[in-house]
Structures are given as C-alpha cells and as structure tokens.
Amino acid sequence: MKIPVFQIINYSLIILVVILFVRYLWDVIFNPNYQPPGWRNARKEGRLSRTLLKLEKNYPDKVRFFNFWFQVERLKKEQVPGAFAELGVYQGESARVLHHMDPERRLHLFDTFEGFKNQDLAVEKGEAATYTTSNFADTRISKVLATIAGNKNISVQPGHFPGSALKVVHEKFALVNIDADLYNPTKAGLEFFYPRLSPGGVIMVHDYNYKWEGVVKAVDDFCKTVPEAMVVLPDMETTAMIIRRKF
Ligand SMILES: C[S@@+](CC[C@H](N)C(=O)[O-])C[C@H]1O[C@@H](n2cnc3c(N)ncnc32)[C@H](O)[C@@H]1O
C-alpha cells in the first residue's frame, strides 16, 4: 500500500506536537531541578504560602523568580528596613510575585498604566525605538490590583516617572525592581531610588541586554558613579543587580 507524502507529513507533525506537549507537561509537573534546595526546604517546613507555591509553578522565568526570592529572604534575615518598589508594573505579574514573597512590606507600584510616553520613546535607539505609546497600554490599576490579590500594603503611584515619585520622597527602600524598558525612566529610577536605598538594600534592573540599548546605557553610566559593583544575572531577559554596601 502506498501512503501519500502529505499524509506522512501530517502524521509526523501530529506526533511531534504530541511529543512536545508531553515533554512540556513532564517538565512542569516533575522537573524538581528548577527548585533550589533552600526553596524545597522552606516548602517542607511550611514557610511558603499556598499563593507563592502556585506562583512559582506558573512563573515562566525560574531564574528571575528565585533571584527575587533569595533577595527577599536575605532582606528578612539581615533585617534590612524599607519598602519594596516596582517601576514598570504593566499588568502586575512581577509585582504579584514580589508582594507575596513578603506581604508585610509596603509595596509601591509606579507606572503610567497607559504604556510608554513619547518623551521617553523619543531618545531611544535600536529595537526600543520601534515601540510606540500603544505598547503596554492594555492595563488598568483595578486589573493590576485584582491580579496581585494582595493586602493593604500595596500603594499605587500612577503617572509618568519621576514626576509620580513626589509622594514618596521621604520613603526608605529595601528592594526596588526597575522594569521600564527605556533609558529615561531607568536612569531616573536609579537616581531616585539609590539614595533612598537602605544599606544592604537591592536594586534590580530588568532587560539589561542588547535589545534595550537605553537600559544598558542607563545602568552602565549609573554604575560609574557608585562604589558598588553590578552583578549580571542570567535570567531570560538578563537582570543587572546592585546591592547597596552596608558600611
Ligand atoms: C515591561 S513592562 C513591565 C513588566 C512587569 N514588570 C512584569 O514583569 O510583568 C514596562 C512598563 O514600564 C512602564 N513605563 C515605562 N516608562 C515609564 C515612565 N516614565 N513612567 C512610568 N511608567 C513607565 C510602561 O507603562 C510599562 O507598563
């Protein structure tokens, strides 16, 4: 019996899709290698909330997730005082993770909640220059708060940063996640948060890679002005991290 070529291709594609799907499910359910020993031990000792356990299962970037977790755990252990902040919240995915890692901390959320602004886009080069004001505009504060499903410690600072930071000029910070993609807000974020960072506090800047020239330039220029070294993390989009020296 002769089987037509297109049928062979069809069956091969179906088999390939099934194999990939089974592999994906297997990884999601059984791959314990994603989880560092400290996390597994904390889970065994009942120190992780059900919400956080669920977030870890579904968070696509395990390196980013566990870096957040190790930093938050260090801040608790070393009793580093101060609030948490995120500049660049979009729909609240990373903010939700940070909040549920330490729900007792105040978490300030900075975003236009309307996407990028023209004055920031105007200075961009490379891939970022192809973005427009409609990118990341599909969000709403109420939707973000519903996604986070947190407690009263969440404080929203809507508007264009750094203008939106006026209300928190007297705040001290222990952890800051800058994820604003562009040169202007990244530079402004580093300049605003670093002097307000507690000794031992941490600033992370997401997207420290060639696709976001503005982010790389803002971080590199800023690092020349402070005594701390910057650490590059191998998460999916690469993060630059600075820990404020203690003494
Ligand atoms: C990549 S998204 C944030 C993603 C989010 N951190 C996450 O992991 O789910 C970048 C966000 O930065 C915000 N943003 C960029 N420039 C800003 C500025 N100058 N002021 C306030 N928000 C800004 C955009 O509105 C957008 O929501």
The ligand as an SDF file (V2000), in Angstrom:
LIG
                    3D

 27 29  0  0  0  0  0  0  0  0999 V2000
    7.9130   45.5780   30.5310 C   0  0  0  0  0  0  0  0  0  0  0  0
    6.6110   46.4470   31.2600 S   0  0  0  0  0  0  0  0  0  0  0  0
    6.7050   45.9210   32.9570 C   0  0  0  0  0  0  0  0  0  0  0  0
    6.5190   44.4310   33.1340 C   0  0  0  0  0  0  0  0  0  0  0  0
    6.3470   43.9520   34.5600 C   0  0  0  0  0  0  0  0  0  0  0  0
    7.3970   44.3870   35.4470 N   0  0  0  0  0  0  0  0  0  0  0  0
    6.2880   42.4330   34.5920 C   0  0  0  0  0  0  0  0  0  0  0  0
    7.3400   41.7530   34.7070 O   0  0  0  0  0  0  0  0  0  0  0  0
    5.1850   41.9000   34.4970 O   0  0  0  0  0  0  0  0  0  0  0  0
    7.2140   48.0950   31.2420 C   0  0  0  0  0  0  0  0  0  0  0  0
    6.2950   49.1050   31.9200 C   0  0  0  0  0  0  0  0  0  0  0  0
    7.0430   50.3150   32.1660 O   0  0  0  0  0  0  0  0  0  0  0  0
    6.1500   51.3990   32.1500 C   0  0  0  0  0  0  0  0  0  0  0  0
    6.8800   52.6640   31.9670 N   0  0  0  0  0  0  0  0  0  0  0  0
    7.8200   52.9460   31.0440 C   0  0  0  0  0  0  0  0  0  0  0  0
    8.2530   54.2100   31.1700 N   0  0  0  0  0  0  0  0  0  0  0  0
    7.6050   54.7530   32.2440 C   0  0  0  0  0  0  0  0  0  0  0  0
    7.6500   56.0430   32.8930 C   0  0  0  0  0  0  0  0  0  0  0  0
    8.4580   57.0380   32.5130 N   0  0  0  0  0  0  0  0  0  0  0  0
    6.8330   56.2370   33.9590 N   0  0  0  0  0  0  0  0  0  0  0  0
    6.0100   55.2460   34.3980 C   0  0  0  0  0  0  0  0  0  0  0  0
    5.9230   54.0170   33.8150 N   0  0  0  0  0  0  0  0  0  0  0  0
    6.7180   53.7660   32.7490 C   0  0  0  0  0  0  0  0  0  0  0  0
    5.2150   51.0640   30.9760 C   0  0  0  0  0  0  0  0  0  0  0  0
    3.9890   51.7470   31.0950 O   0  0  0  0  0  0  0  0  0  0  0  0
    5.0830   49.5250   31.0920 C   0  0  0  0  0  0  0  0  0  0  0  0
    3.9010   49.1740   31.7650 O   0  0  0  0  0  0  0  0  0  0  0  0
  1  2  1  0
  2  3  1  0
  2 10  1  0
  3  4  1  0
  4  5  1  0
  5  6  1  0
  5  7  1  0
  7  8  2  0
  7  9  1  0
 10 11  1  0
 11 12  1  0
 11 26  1  0
 12 13  1  0
 13 14  1  0
 13 24  1  0
 14 15  1  0
 14 23  1  0
 15 16  2  0
 16 17  1  0
 17 18  1  0
 17 23  2  0
 18 19  1  0
 18 20  2  0
 20 21  1  0
 21 22  2  0
 22 23  1  0
 24 25  1  0
 24 26  1  0
 26 27  1  0
M  CHG  2   2   1   9  -1
M  END
$$$$
